[in-house]
Amino acid sequence: MKRIGLLSVLMIVVVSATGVVLASIAQGAVSREITIVAKNMVFSVPSLETSGEVNPTITVKRGQRVTITLRNDDAGMLHDLVIEGLDVRLEVVSCGETTRLTFTVPREPGEYVYLCSFHPRRMRGVFIVE
Ligand SMILES: [Cu+2]
């Protein structure tokens, strides 16, 4: 009897774990790594097709796990990165430093603004959840 109980518990654990994995696959919730570089008082994202563009629009999938790495290549300048409306705030970095943050984007599509809180007018772009 005890043995059956344990087996049932194990079965439930296995079935639940499989469910979670399948749900993640169904949502296409593959994690995404984005490196954002702060240089010459603007942001750029070297991995995007539009890599030459300043403050490019960054598009991610809803419910996706996203890791942002912020690199500061601006001598003598401090920069950070905040996505307004999401609870995303990367630490302040000085030249030559990087910082990282992983978060889950909302499940609803939406448009947000990302910016450097020191230079919000020059370092500002759009972050889209689709
Ligand atoms: Cu800045």
Residues whose N, C-alpha, C, O or C-beta is under 5 A from the ligand:
A	BS01	CU	L78 H79 D80 C116 F118 H119 M123
